[in-house]
Amino acid sequence: MPASSPLRREAATLSRRAALLAAAGALACPIAARSQSLSGRPVTIVVPFTPGAPPDVVARIVAEGMQRHLGNAVVVENRPGASGNIGADAVARAMPDGHTLLVHTTTLVMNASLYRALPYDPLRSFAPLTAMVDVDYALVLNASGGASMAELLARARSRPGVLNYASPGVGTPHHLVMELFKRAAEVDITHVPYRGTGPAVTDLLAGQVAAMFMPVNAAIELARGGLVHAAAVASPSRLTMMPAVATVAELGVPGVTIKDWFALLAPARTPAPILDRHAEAARAVLRSPATMHTLTSQGFNVLGSAPEALGATMAADLDRWAGVIRAANITAD
């Protein structure tokens, strides 16, 4: 066949087209890969609570480790206000490119029933990455509340509505677990909400309020100093940190438990490869002996759960606390 024949020219043209398509495909693959990875911009972890608060402490520990695993700067930005809603809304609206993450607590799903109109959906607006830690709660009493849970209940039943209890604010885990306790024990104790944990604890120590549920790490320090009585723990079994303190159920009031989890989340619609990368980086940090020692020594239970497990926990807790909030007729609006 002559070199200039139409068939040979057509074959050459097809060959060149195939080569161009192959080259284009080779170029497209790295571009697609880069689109699923991070640019040089820092990853910002938004914490919707004040600096130094427990979620902020955990977020900074995990952020430092994630920075090493990702090879990318990871910074923490505090956006407190409205029970965590300001920071959560900012992340829900952020570009889903892996550069903005959220650290939030059980309050995230509690807020769904406390506020009539949230600008985000606790389940649909976020992609779960990992539950980093959780915290157990203890019932602590001032002398006005008695030296034991039995004394508190006896005093509350003899004087309905006279005893009061403190919380850092309406709708906080401290508030809702006490409402769960009141309903289970069938007692009337008056809620006194404060603007933060500090003022609530100050009045507890001063005897202005009789009782309070608080994280066990804080309860231990106050009890060791003789400032409060640690009456019970709101956990399914006794805690290693407080082995001598019985559970609420052991003392005759079943069903009063709480696990206040601190979770790492991303905006919904973030590409799956980026979600996987962030989740694995965070879990690798949490699995490290140094991080585990640091967090457990501060009273946290280290989790590092899979995204699916976190999603299931969030959905279950949303339903559970919605029931408590409805029964107690609580609103934060």
KERO-10726 format. One record per residue (C-alpha): x, y, z; residue number from 0; chain. Coordinates in Angstrom, 2 decimals, decimal comma, padded with zeros to 5 digits, m for minus. Layout:
BEGIN
<r c1="X" c2="Y" c3="Z" num="NUM" chaine="A"/>
...
//
This chain:
BEGIN
<r c1="000,00" c2="000,00" c3="000,00" num="0" chaine="A"/>
<r c1="001,52" c2="003,40" c3="m000,97" num="1" chaine="A"/>
<r c1="002,61" c2="005,56" c3="001,97" num="2" chaine="A"/>
<r c1="000,27" c2="008,29" c3="000,86" num="3" chaine="A"/>
<r c1="m002,82" c2="006,06" c3="000,60" num="4" chaine="A"/>
<r c1="m005,98" c2="007,28" c3="002,34" num="5" chaine="A"/>
<r c1="m006,05" c2="004,21" c3="004,59" num="6" chaine="A"/>
<r c1="m002,49" c2="004,76" c3="005,83" num="7" chaine="A"/>
<r c1="m003,15" c2="008,48" c3="006,41" num="8" chaine="A"/>
<r c1="m006,33" c2="007,64" c3="008,38" num="9" chaine="A"/>
<r c1="m004,44" c2="005,09" c3="010,50" num="10" chaine="A"/>
<r c1="m001,76" c2="007,66" c3="011,27" num="11" chaine="A"/>
<r c1="m004,41" c2="010,20" c3="012,25" num="12" chaine="A"/>
<r c1="m006,09" c2="007,73" c3="014,58" num="13" chaine="A"/>
<r c1="m002,74" c2="006,86" c3="016,11" num="14" chaine="A"/>
<r c1="m002,00" c2="010,53" c3="016,79" num="15" chaine="A"/>
<r c1="m005,47" c2="011,00" c3="018,31" num="16" chaine="A"/>
<r c1="m004,97" c2="007,99" c3="020,57" num="17" chaine="A"/>
<r c1="m001,62" c2="009,37" c3="021,70" num="18" chaine="A"/>
<r c1="m003,18" c2="012,76" c3="022,46" num="19" chaine="A"/>
<r c1="m006,01" c2="011,15" c3="024,40" num="20" chaine="A"/>
<r c1="m003,55" c2="009,06" c3="026,39" num="21" chaine="A"/>
<r c1="m001,48" c2="012,14" c3="027,17" num="22" chaine="A"/>
<r c1="m004,59" c2="014,05" c3="028,22" num="23" chaine="A"/>
<r c1="m005,61" c2="011,19" c3="030,47" num="24" chaine="A"/>
<r c1="m002,16" c2="011,09" c3="032,03" num="25" chaine="A"/>
<r c1="m002,39" c2="014,80" c3="032,75" num="26" chaine="A"/>
<r c1="m005,95" c2="014,51" c3="034,07" num="27" chaine="A"/>
<r c1="m005,06" c2="011,90" c3="036,68" num="28" chaine="A"/>
<r c1="m002,62" c2="014,08" c3="038,66" num="29" chaine="A"/>
<r c1="m005,05" c2="017,01" c3="038,38" num="30" chaine="A"/>
<r c1="m007,87" c2="014,86" c3="039,78" num="31" chaine="A"/>
<r c1="m005,57" c2="013,57" c3="042,50" num="32" chaine="A"/>
<r c1="m004,56" c2="017,11" c3="043,45" num="33" chaine="A"/>
<r c1="m008,21" c2="018,13" c3="043,61" num="34" chaine="A"/>
<r c1="m008,72" c2="015,51" c3="046,34" num="35" chaine="A"/>
<r c1="m005,72" c2="016,65" c3="048,39" num="36" chaine="A"/>
<r c1="m004,89" c2="019,78" c3="050,35" num="37" chaine="A"/>
<r c1="m003,35" c2="022,93" c3="048,98" num="38" chaine="A"/>
<r c1="m000,69" c2="024,75" c3="050,94" num="39" chaine="A"/>
<r c1="m003,32" c2="026,63" c3="052,98" num="40" chaine="A"/>
<r c1="m003,62" c2="025,69" c3="056,66" num="41" chaine="A"/>
<r c1="m006,35" c2="023,42" c3="057,93" num="42" chaine="A"/>
<r c1="m008,43" c2="025,38" c3="060,45" num="43" chaine="A"/>
<r c1="m010,16" c2="023,52" c3="063,29" num="44" chaine="A"/>
<r c1="m012,98" c2="025,68" c3="064,60" num="45" chaine="A"/>
<r c1="m013,74" c2="025,25" c3="068,31" num="46" chaine="A"/>
<r c1="m017,03" c2="026,95" c3="069,25" num="47" chaine="A"/>
<r c1="m015,97" c2="027,38" c3="072,88" num="48" chaine="A"/>
<r c1="m013,56" c2="029,64" c3="074,75" num="49" chaine="A"/>
<r c1="m009,79" c2="029,09" c3="074,82" num="50" chaine="A"/>
<r c1="m008,82" c2="026,75" c3="077,63" num="51" chaine="A"/>
<r c1="m012,20" c2="025,00" c3="077,76" num="52" chaine="A"/>
<r c1="m011,93" c2="021,18" c3="077,64" num="53" chaine="A"/>
<r c1="m012,90" c2="020,91" c3="073,91" num="54" chaine="A"/>
<r c1="m010,26" c2="023,52" c3="073,11" num="55" chaine="A"/>
<r c1="m007,61" c2="021,61" c3="075,07" num="56" chaine="A"/>
<r c1="m008,35" c2="018,38" c3="073,20" num="57" chaine="A"/>
<r c1="m008,55" c2="020,15" c3="069,83" num="58" chaine="A"/>
<r c1="m005,09" c2="021,70" c3="070,26" num="59" chaine="A"/>
<r c1="m003,50" c2="018,41" c3="071,27" num="60" chaine="A"/>
<r c1="m005,00" c2="016,62" c3="068,25" num="61" chaine="A"/>
<r c1="m004,26" c2="019,53" c3="065,88" num="62" chaine="A"/>
<r c1="m000,56" c2="019,46" c3="066,74" num="63" chaine="A"/>
<r c1="m000,34" c2="015,76" c3="065,94" num="64" chaine="A"/>
<r c1="m002,44" c2="016,02" c3="062,77" num="65" chaine="A"/>
<r c1="m000,08" c2="018,67" c3="061,45" num="66" chaine="A"/>
<r c1="002,76" c2="016,15" c3="061,48" num="67" chaine="A"/>
<r c1="000,67" c2="013,42" c3="059,84" num="68" chaine="A"/>
<r c1="m000,77" c2="015,65" c3="057,12" num="69" chaine="A"/>
<r c1="002,40" c2="017,60" c3="056,39" num="70" chaine="A"/>
<r c1="000,19" c2="020,68" c3="056,44" num="71" chaine="A"/>
<r c1="m000,30" c2="023,48" c3="058,96" num="72" chaine="A"/>
<r c1="m003,26" c2="022,85" c3="061,29" num="73" chaine="A"/>
<r c1="m004,47" c2="025,75" c3="063,42" num="74" chaine="A"/>
<r c1="m007,24" c2="026,10" c3="066,03" num="75" chaine="A"/>
<r c1="m009,67" c2="029,00" c3="065,85" num="76" chaine="A"/>
<r c1="m012,06" c2="029,73" c3="068,72" num="77" chaine="A"/>
<r c1="m015,53" c2="031,00" c3="067,79" num="78" chaine="A"/>
<r c1="m017,54" c2="030,82" c3="071,02" num="79" chaine="A"/>
<r c1="m021,12" c2="031,88" c3="071,51" num="80" chaine="A"/>
<r c1="m024,74" c2="030,70" c3="071,47" num="81" chaine="A"/>
<r c1="m023,95" c2="027,32" c3="073,03" num="82" chaine="A"/>
<r c1="m021,59" c2="026,43" c3="070,19" num="83" chaine="A"/>
<r c1="m023,99" c2="027,42" c3="067,42" num="84" chaine="A"/>
<r c1="m021,90" c2="030,27" c3="066,00" num="85" chaine="A"/>
<r c1="m018,87" c2="028,13" c3="065,29" num="86" chaine="A"/>
<r c1="m020,92" c2="025,18" c3="064,11" num="87" chaine="A"/>
<r c1="m022,83" c2="027,33" c3="061,62" num="88" chaine="A"/>
<r c1="m019,57" c2="028,78" c3="060,28" num="89" chaine="A"/>
<r c1="m018,23" c2="025,30" c3="059,55" num="90" chaine="A"/>
<r c1="m021,52" c2="024,11" c3="058,06" num="91" chaine="A"/>
<r c1="m021,28" c2="026,99" c3="055,57" num="92" chaine="A"/>
<r c1="m017,54" c2="026,57" c3="054,87" num="93" chaine="A"/>
<r c1="m016,17" c2="025,32" c3="051,56" num="94" chaine="A"/>
<r c1="m016,09" c2="021,49" c3="051,75" num="95" chaine="A"/>
<r c1="m012,47" c2="021,25" c3="050,65" num="96" chaine="A"/>
<r c1="m010,85" c2="019,84" c3="053,79" num="97" chaine="A"/>
<r c1="m009,47" c2="023,17" c3="055,02" num="98" chaine="A"/>
<r c1="m012,15" c2="023,77" c3="057,66" num="99" chaine="A"/>
<r c1="m013,04" c2="021,29" c3="060,40" num="100" chaine="A"/>
<r c1="m015,08" c2="021,44" c3="063,60" num="101" chaine="A"/>
<r c1="m014,57" c2="020,15" c3="067,12" num="102" chaine="A"/>
<r c1="m017,87" c2="019,97" c3="068,96" num="103" chaine="A"/>
<r c1="m019,40" c2="018,09" c3="071,86" num="104" chaine="A"/>
<r c1="m022,65" c2="016,34" c3="072,72" num="105" chaine="A"/>
<r c1="m024,11" c2="019,85" c3="072,88" num="106" chaine="A"/>
<r c1="m024,22" c2="019,79" c3="069,07" num="107" chaine="A"/>
<r c1="m027,06" c2="017,25" c3="069,01" num="108" chaine="A"/>
<r c1="m028,69" c2="018,58" c3="072,19" num="109" chaine="A"/>
<r c1="m029,08" c2="021,98" c3="070,53" num="110" chaine="A"/>
<r c1="m031,34" c2="020,49" c3="067,87" num="111" chaine="A"/>
<r c1="m034,12" c2="020,23" c3="070,48" num="112" chaine="A"/>
<r c1="m033,22" c2="023,32" c3="072,50" num="113" chaine="A"/>
<r c1="m033,49" c2="025,87" c3="069,69" num="114" chaine="A"/>
<r c1="m036,57" c2="026,31" c3="067,53" num="115" chaine="A"/>
<r c1="m034,62" c2="027,17" c3="064,38" num="116" chaine="A"/>
<r c1="m030,99" c2="026,18" c3="063,94" num="117" chaine="A"/>
<r c1="m029,21" c2="027,42" c3="060,80" num="118" chaine="A"/>
<r c1="m027,67" c2="023,95" c3="060,35" num="119" chaine="A"/>
<r c1="m028,67" c2="020,31" c3="060,84" num="120" chaine="A"/>
<r c1="m026,50" c2="018,46" c3="063,40" num="121" chaine="A"/>
<r c1="m026,54" c2="015,28" c3="061,33" num="122" chaine="A"/>
<r c1="m026,87" c2="016,36" c3="057,70" num="123" chaine="A"/>
<r c1="m024,65" c2="019,44" c3="057,73" num="124" chaine="A"/>
<r c1="m021,52" c2="017,61" c3="058,86" num="125" chaine="A"/>
<r c1="m019,48" c2="014,57" c3="057,92" num="126" chaine="A"/>
<r c1="m018,28" c2="012,65" c3="061,02" num="127" chaine="A"/>
<r c1="m014,54" c2="011,97" c3="061,23" num="128" chaine="A"/>
<r c1="m013,93" c2="010,58" c3="064,72" num="129" chaine="A"/>
<r c1="m015,10" c2="010,80" c3="068,31" num="130" chaine="A"/>
<r c1="m011,84" c2="011,84" c3="069,91" num="131" chaine="A"/>
<r c1="m012,63" c2="011,48" c3="073,62" num="132" chaine="A"/>
<r c1="m015,54" c2="011,38" c3="075,99" num="133" chaine="A"/>
<r c1="m016,01" c2="012,54" c3="079,59" num="134" chaine="A"/>
<r c1="m017,91" c2="010,98" c3="082,49" num="135" chaine="A"/>
<r c1="m019,93" c2="013,07" c3="084,94" num="136" chaine="A"/>
<r c1="m020,21" c2="012,93" c3="088,73" num="137" chaine="A"/>
<r c1="m022,87" c2="014,22" c3="091,10" num="138" chaine="A"/>
<r c1="m021,22" c2="016,50" c3="093,66" num="139" chaine="A"/>
<r c1="m022,84" c2="017,98" c3="096,76" num="140" chaine="A"/>
<r c1="m022,18" c2="020,89" c3="099,04" num="141" chaine="A"/>
<r c1="m022,92" c2="020,39" c3="102,75" num="142" chaine="A"/>
<r c1="m026,40" c2="021,88" c3="102,15" num="143" chaine="A"/>
<r c1="m027,12" c2="018,95" c3="099,85" num="144" chaine="A"/>
<r c1="m025,87" c2="016,30" c3="102,27" num="145" chaine="A"/>
<r c1="m022,92" c2="013,95" c3="102,30" num="146" chaine="A"/>
<r c1="m024,49" c2="011,28" c3="100,09" num="147" chaine="A"/>
<r c1="m026,98" c2="010,85" c3="097,28" num="148" chaine="A"/>
<r c1="m029,42" c2="009,29" c3="099,75" num="149" chaine="A"/>
<r c1="m029,26" c2="012,43" c3="101,90" num="150" chaine="A"/>
<r c1="m029,80" c2="014,66" c3="098,88" num="151" chaine="A"/>
<r c1="m032,88" c2="012,68" c3="097,86" num="152" chaine="A"/>
<r c1="m034,26" c2="012,67" c3="101,39" num="153" chaine="A"/>
<r c1="m033,87" c2="016,44" c3="101,70" num="154" chaine="A"/>
<r c1="m035,36" c2="017,04" c3="098,25" num="155" chaine="A"/>
<r c1="m038,39" c2="014,85" c3="099,01" num="156" chaine="A"/>
<r c1="m039,02" c2="016,51" c3="102,36" num="157" chaine="A"/>
<r c1="m038,79" c2="020,00" c3="100,84" num="158" chaine="A"/>
<r c1="m039,83" c2="019,85" c3="097,16" num="159" chaine="A"/>
<r c1="m038,47" c2="022,73" c3="095,08" num="160" chaine="A"/>
<r c1="m036,47" c2="024,24" c3="097,96" num="161" chaine="A"/>
<r c1="m033,09" c2="022,70" c3="097,17" num="162" chaine="A"/>
<r c1="m031,39" c2="023,99" c3="094,03" num="163" chaine="A"/>
<r c1="m028,65" c2="022,88" c3="091,70" num="164" chaine="A"/>
<r c1="m026,19" c2="024,70" c3="089,45" num="165" chaine="A"/>
<r c1="m025,25" c2="024,37" c3="085,80" num="166" chaine="A"/>
<r c1="m023,08" c2="026,44" c3="083,43" num="167" chaine="A"/>
<r c1="m026,20" c2="027,32" c3="081,45" num="168" chaine="A"/>
<r c1="m029,49" c2="026,14" c3="080,01" num="169" chaine="A"/>
<r c1="m029,11" c2="023,09" c3="077,80" num="170" chaine="A"/>
<r c1="m025,58" c2="022,18" c3="078,86" num="171" chaine="A"/>
<r c1="m024,81" c2="018,51" c3="079,57" num="172" chaine="A"/>
<r c1="m024,57" c2="019,43" c3="083,29" num="173" chaine="A"/>
<r c1="m028,16" c2="020,70" c3="083,11" num="174" chaine="A"/>
<r c1="m029,67" c2="017,87" c3="081,07" num="175" chaine="A"/>
<r c1="m028,14" c2="015,02" c3="083,06" num="176" chaine="A"/>
<r c1="m029,53" c2="016,56" c3="086,26" num="177" chaine="A"/>
<r c1="m032,97" c2="016,78" c3="084,66" num="178" chaine="A"/>
<r c1="m032,63" c2="013,12" c3="083,71" num="179" chaine="A"/>
<r c1="m031,68" c2="012,38" c3="087,34" num="180" chaine="A"/>
<r c1="m034,63" c2="014,35" c3="088,74" num="181" chaine="A"/>
<r c1="m037,10" c2="012,50" c3="086,53" num="182" chaine="A"/>
<r c1="m035,62" c2="009,08" c3="087,34" num="183" chaine="A"/>
<r c1="m035,51" c2="009,81" c3="091,09" num="184" chaine="A"/>
<r c1="m038,89" c2="011,59" c3="091,09" num="185" chaine="A"/>
<r c1="m037,62" c2="014,64" c3="092,99" num="186" chaine="A"/>
<r c1="m038,06" c2="018,40" c3="092,54" num="187" chaine="A"/>
<r c1="m034,79" c2="020,35" c3="092,69" num="188" chaine="A"/>
<r c1="m034,69" c2="023,86" c3="091,24" num="189" chaine="A"/>
<r c1="m032,32" c2="024,70" c3="088,40" num="190" chaine="A"/>
<r c1="m030,07" c2="027,76" c3="088,76" num="191" chaine="A"/>
<r c1="m028,27" c2="028,39" c3="085,44" num="192" chaine="A"/>
<r c1="m025,03" c2="030,39" c3="085,44" num="193" chaine="A"/>
<r c1="m023,01" c2="032,04" c3="082,70" num="194" chaine="A"/>
<r c1="m020,24" c2="029,46" c3="082,61" num="195" chaine="A"/>
<r c1="m018,73" c2="026,77" c3="084,81" num="196" chaine="A"/>
<r c1="m016,64" c2="029,10" c3="086,99" num="197" chaine="A"/>
<r c1="m019,51" c2="031,04" c3="088,58" num="198" chaine="A"/>
<r c1="m021,55" c2="027,84" c3="089,01" num="199" chaine="A"/>
<r c1="m018,75" c2="026,08" c3="090,90" num="200" chaine="A"/>
<r c1="m018,06" c2="029,21" c3="092,97" num="201" chaine="A"/>
<r c1="m021,64" c2="029,27" c3="094,26" num="202" chaine="A"/>
<r c1="m021,62" c2="025,51" c3="094,80" num="203" chaine="A"/>
<r c1="m018,57" c2="025,84" c3="097,04" num="204" chaine="A"/>
<r c1="m020,11" c2="028,80" c3="098,84" num="205" chaine="A"/>
<r c1="m023,25" c2="026,82" c3="099,64" num="206" chaine="A"/>
<r c1="m025,55" c2="028,92" c3="097,47" num="207" chaine="A"/>
<r c1="m026,58" c2="025,77" c3="095,59" num="208" chaine="A"/>
<r c1="m026,82" c2="022,24" c3="096,94" num="209" chaine="A"/>
<r c1="m025,65" c2="020,09" c3="094,03" num="210" chaine="A"/>
<r c1="m024,22" c2="019,91" c3="090,54" num="211" chaine="A"/>
<r c1="m023,27" c2="017,34" c3="087,94" num="212" chaine="A"/>
<r c1="m019,77" c2="018,04" c3="086,60" num="213" chaine="A"/>
<r c1="m016,99" c2="016,24" c3="084,68" num="214" chaine="A"/>
<r c1="m015,20" c2="013,72" c3="086,88" num="215" chaine="A"/>
<r c1="m011,78" c2="015,34" c3="086,50" num="216" chaine="A"/>
<r c1="m013,10" c2="018,54" c3="088,10" num="217" chaine="A"/>
<r c1="m015,09" c2="016,58" c3="090,70" num="218" chaine="A"/>
<r c1="m012,02" c2="014,63" c3="091,80" num="219" chaine="A"/>
<r c1="m009,98" c2="017,75" c3="092,49" num="220" chaine="A"/>
<r c1="m012,75" c2="019,39" c3="094,50" num="221" chaine="A"/>
<r c1="m013,51" c2="016,21" c3="096,46" num="222" chaine="A"/>
<r c1="m009,84" c2="015,61" c3="097,28" num="223" chaine="A"/>
<r c1="m009,66" c2="019,12" c3="098,68" num="224" chaine="A"/>
<r c1="m012,69" c2="018,46" c3="100,87" num="225" chaine="A"/>
<r c1="m014,67" c2="021,17" c3="099,12" num="226" chaine="A"/>
<r c1="m017,52" c2="018,92" c3="097,94" num="227" chaine="A"/>
<r c1="m018,83" c2="015,40" c3="098,42" num="228" chaine="A"/>
<r c1="m018,57" c2="013,19" c3="095,34" num="229" chaine="A"/>
<r c1="m021,90" c2="011,38" c3="095,73" num="230" chaine="A"/>
<r c1="m022,20" c2="009,24" c3="092,58" num="231" chaine="A"/>
<r c1="m021,07" c2="008,85" c3="088,98" num="232" chaine="A"/>
<r c1="m023,43" c2="008,95" c3="086,00" num="233" chaine="A"/>
<r c1="m021,81" c2="006,02" c3="084,19" num="234" chaine="A"/>
<r c1="m022,80" c2="002,39" c3="083,55" num="235" chaine="A"/>
<r c1="m020,07" c2="001,13" c3="085,90" num="236" chaine="A"/>
<r c1="m017,64" c2="002,52" c3="088,46" num="237" chaine="A"/>
<r c1="m014,76" c2="004,56" c3="087,13" num="238" chaine="A"/>
<r c1="m011,06" c2="003,83" c3="087,48" num="239" chaine="A"/>
<r c1="m010,52" c2="007,46" c3="088,42" num="240" chaine="A"/>
<r c1="m013,07" c2="007,26" c3="091,27" num="241" chaine="A"/>
<r c1="m013,34" c2="003,57" c3="092,21" num="242" chaine="A"/>
<r c1="m014,85" c2="004,22" c3="095,64" num="243" chaine="A"/>
<r c1="m017,73" c2="006,28" c3="094,24" num="244" chaine="A"/>
<r c1="m020,81" c2="004,24" c3="093,34" num="245" chaine="A"/>
<r c1="m022,86" c2="004,72" c3="090,19" num="246" chaine="A"/>
<r c1="m026,23" c2="006,45" c3="090,37" num="247" chaine="A"/>
<r c1="m027,83" c2="003,10" c3="089,45" num="248" chaine="A"/>
<r c1="m026,05" c2="001,29" c3="092,30" num="249" chaine="A"/>
<r c1="m027,58" c2="003,83" c3="094,68" num="250" chaine="A"/>
<r c1="m031,10" c2="003,05" c3="093,52" num="251" chaine="A"/>
<r c1="m031,77" c2="005,37" c3="090,57" num="252" chaine="A"/>
<r c1="m031,30" c2="003,49" c3="087,27" num="253" chaine="A"/>
<r c1="m030,94" c2="004,94" c3="083,78" num="254" chaine="A"/>
<r c1="m028,93" c2="008,06" c3="084,64" num="255" chaine="A"/>
<r c1="m025,85" c2="007,97" c3="082,41" num="256" chaine="A"/>
<r c1="m024,07" c2="010,43" c3="080,18" num="257" chaine="A"/>
<r c1="m021,02" c2="010,34" c3="077,94" num="258" chaine="A"/>
<r c1="m020,11" c2="013,84" c3="076,81" num="259" chaine="A"/>
<r c1="m018,15" c2="013,18" c3="073,61" num="260" chaine="A"/>
<r c1="m015,83" c2="015,56" c3="071,77" num="261" chaine="A"/>
<r c1="m015,99" c2="014,93" c3="068,02" num="262" chaine="A"/>
<r c1="m014,05" c2="016,01" c3="064,94" num="263" chaine="A"/>
<r c1="m016,29" c2="016,80" c3="061,96" num="264" chaine="A"/>
<r c1="m016,04" c2="018,27" c3="058,47" num="265" chaine="A"/>
<r c1="m018,59" c2="020,12" c3="056,33" num="266" chaine="A"/>
<r c1="m020,96" c2="017,80" c3="054,48" num="267" chaine="A"/>
<r c1="m020,02" c2="017,10" c3="050,86" num="268" chaine="A"/>
<r c1="m016,29" c2="017,12" c3="051,60" num="269" chaine="A"/>
<r c1="m014,75" c2="014,58" c3="049,16" num="270" chaine="A"/>
<r c1="m014,37" c2="011,11" c3="050,61" num="271" chaine="A"/>
<r c1="m010,58" c2="010,86" c3="050,04" num="272" chaine="A"/>
<r c1="m010,06" c2="014,03" c3="052,09" num="273" chaine="A"/>
<r c1="m012,40" c2="012,81" c3="054,82" num="274" chaine="A"/>
<r c1="m010,50" c2="009,52" c3="054,98" num="275" chaine="A"/>
<r c1="m007,17" c2="011,31" c3="055,16" num="276" chaine="A"/>
<r c1="m008,26" c2="013,61" c3="058,00" num="277" chaine="A"/>
<r c1="m009,97" c2="010,83" c3="059,93" num="278" chaine="A"/>
<r c1="m006,95" c2="008,56" c3="059,73" num="279" chaine="A"/>
<r c1="m004,58" c2="011,38" c3="060,75" num="280" chaine="A"/>
<r c1="m006,71" c2="012,19" c3="063,81" num="281" chaine="A"/>
<r c1="m007,04" c2="008,54" c3="064,82" num="282" chaine="A"/>
<r c1="m003,30" c2="008,01" c3="064,41" num="283" chaine="A"/>
<r c1="m002,69" c2="010,90" c3="066,81" num="284" chaine="A"/>
<r c1="m005,17" c2="009,51" c3="069,33" num="285" chaine="A"/>
<r c1="m003,59" c2="006,04" c3="069,14" num="286" chaine="A"/>
<r c1="m000,13" c2="007,36" c3="070,00" num="287" chaine="A"/>
<r c1="001,00" c2="006,52" c3="073,56" num="288" chaine="A"/>
<r c1="002,05" c2="010,12" c3="074,23" num="289" chaine="A"/>
<r c1="m001,36" c2="011,52" c3="073,30" num="290" chaine="A"/>
<r c1="m003,20" c2="008,82" c3="075,22" num="291" chaine="A"/>
<r c1="m001,14" c2="009,54" c3="078,33" num="292" chaine="A"/>
<r c1="m001,70" c2="013,29" c3="078,04" num="293" chaine="A"/>
<r c1="m005,45" c2="012,99" c3="077,61" num="294" chaine="A"/>
<r c1="m006,12" c2="010,24" c3="080,15" num="295" chaine="A"/>
<r c1="m004,11" c2="012,09" c3="082,78" num="296" chaine="A"/>
<r c1="m006,54" c2="014,99" c3="082,33" num="297" chaine="A"/>
<r c1="m009,60" c2="012,79" c3="082,86" num="298" chaine="A"/>
<r c1="m010,56" c2="012,09" c3="079,25" num="299" chaine="A"/>
<r c1="m011,48" c2="008,65" c3="077,88" num="300" chaine="A"/>
<r c1="m009,63" c2="008,34" c3="074,56" num="301" chaine="A"/>
<r c1="m011,79" c2="006,91" c3="071,75" num="302" chaine="A"/>
<r c1="m010,58" c2="007,46" c3="068,18" num="303" chaine="A"/>
<r c1="m013,76" c2="005,90" c3="066,79" num="304" chaine="A"/>
<r c1="m014,53" c2="005,21" c3="063,14" num="305" chaine="A"/>
<r c1="m016,67" c2="007,79" c3="061,29" num="306" chaine="A"/>
<r c1="m019,60" c2="005,37" c3="061,07" num="307" chaine="A"/>
<r c1="m019,54" c2="004,77" c3="064,82" num="308" chaine="A"/>
<r c1="m019,52" c2="008,50" c3="065,52" num="309" chaine="A"/>
<r c1="m022,44" c2="009,03" c3="063,16" num="310" chaine="A"/>
<r c1="m024,46" c2="006,32" c3="064,93" num="311" chaine="A"/>
<r c1="m023,66" c2="007,83" c3="068,35" num="312" chaine="A"/>
<r c1="m024,73" c2="011,29" c3="067,21" num="313" chaine="A"/>
<r c1="m028,05" c2="010,00" c3="065,86" num="314" chaine="A"/>
<r c1="m028,78" c2="007,98" c3="069,01" num="315" chaine="A"/>
<r c1="m027,91" c2="010,87" c3="071,34" num="316" chaine="A"/>
<r c1="m029,99" c2="013,32" c3="069,31" num="317" chaine="A"/>
<r c1="m033,06" c2="011,14" c3="069,95" num="318" chaine="A"/>
<r c1="m032,19" c2="010,39" c3="073,57" num="319" chaine="A"/>
<r c1="m031,67" c2="013,98" c3="074,70" num="320" chaine="A"/>
<r c1="m034,64" c2="015,20" c3="072,69" num="321" chaine="A"/>
<r c1="m036,80" c2="013,05" c3="074,97" num="322" chaine="A"/>
<r c1="m035,23" c2="014,53" c3="078,11" num="323" chaine="A"/>
<r c1="m035,63" c2="018,08" c3="076,80" num="324" chaine="A"/>
<r c1="m039,27" c2="017,54" c3="075,87" num="325" chaine="A"/>
<r c1="m040,11" c2="015,94" c3="079,21" num="326" chaine="A"/>
<r c1="m038,50" c2="018,81" c3="081,16" num="327" chaine="A"/>
<r c1="m039,94" c2="021,47" c3="078,79" num="328" chaine="A"/>
<r c1="m036,53" c2="023,08" c3="078,29" num="329" chaine="A"/>
<r c1="m035,87" c2="025,73" c3="075,67" num="330" chaine="A"/>
<r c1="m032,79" c2="027,87" c3="075,07" num="331" chaine="A"/>
<r c1="m034,55" c2="030,48" c3="072,90" num="332" chaine="A"/>
//
